[in-house]
């Protein structure tokens, strides 16, 4: 396809300025939900499979679409419609999540969800594909863009990344193509994307670490403007805490500086996340205690293994 260089040059000229003489709004707010979800950006929300990321994403989506402070901590700076696409749950399963969360929120016309497993939806969920060495967007991407252009959401959530990707997640070239395709939509329609991403087996083996390893090409993380790590922390038998860590954020926020460095411990009950300082302090203490016990046990096992090895000699 031949490029119209004159037309491209005209667009480039409109986007070019001398020094600080640009007539651009200096009061521009870079946040949808400060400091978790920036505006016109791609965000990665990742954690181990089954940790509860979908619950967290829905909870967050309801706060944004209703304009309510999330966890009574994080302010919604830009309220709007949130579109949620799940490729992992049927409508019958997903609606049960909404039944639970609606116990805590009012009716919400600004939350629009789609299950790619709906019996009438005969289309592959992948947004990109490779054909004879050529990367291209799919009909699903074109449908997504049409929906975004009509509904004009402030946020689109894709659950999960692997189901909407369609390419080799370990290849940087293909990851870059996918991320650029999403960024074209953020620029054109002023919407953000949150991509739910499952951690890998290595992450499972090192889940005692606060920031577990990233699965797939590093391009996903590098080109996302923020990465949130979500953890399910076992405190004692039958008791768990959820932990959210802002692993990466490309925009400055005073609010982020007030958050604990180790992350925010949350209580999860009946479909909703809650922050309670007493519970958070207890969860932090128990997690540190369990980590210490785990290290002592590992050290003891290594010592015993060493004795066994010498005995075998």
Buried (B, 14 or more C-beta within 10 A) or exposed (E): EEEEEEEEEEEEEEEEEEEEEEEEEEEEEBBBBBBBBBBBBBBBBBBBEEBBBBBBBBBBBBBBBBEBEBBEEBBBBBBBBBBBBBBBBEBEEBBEBBEBBBEBBEEBEBBBBBBBBEEEEEEBBBBBBBEEEEBEBBEBBEEBBEBBEEBEBBBBBBBBBBBBBBBEBEBBEBBBBBBEBBBEBBEEBBBBBBBBBBBBEEBEEEBBEBBBEBBBBEBBBBBBBBBBBBBBBEBEEEEBBBBBBBBBBEBEBEEBEEBEEEBBBBBBEEBBBBBEEEBBEBBBEBBEEBEEEEEEEEEEEEEEEEEEEEEEE
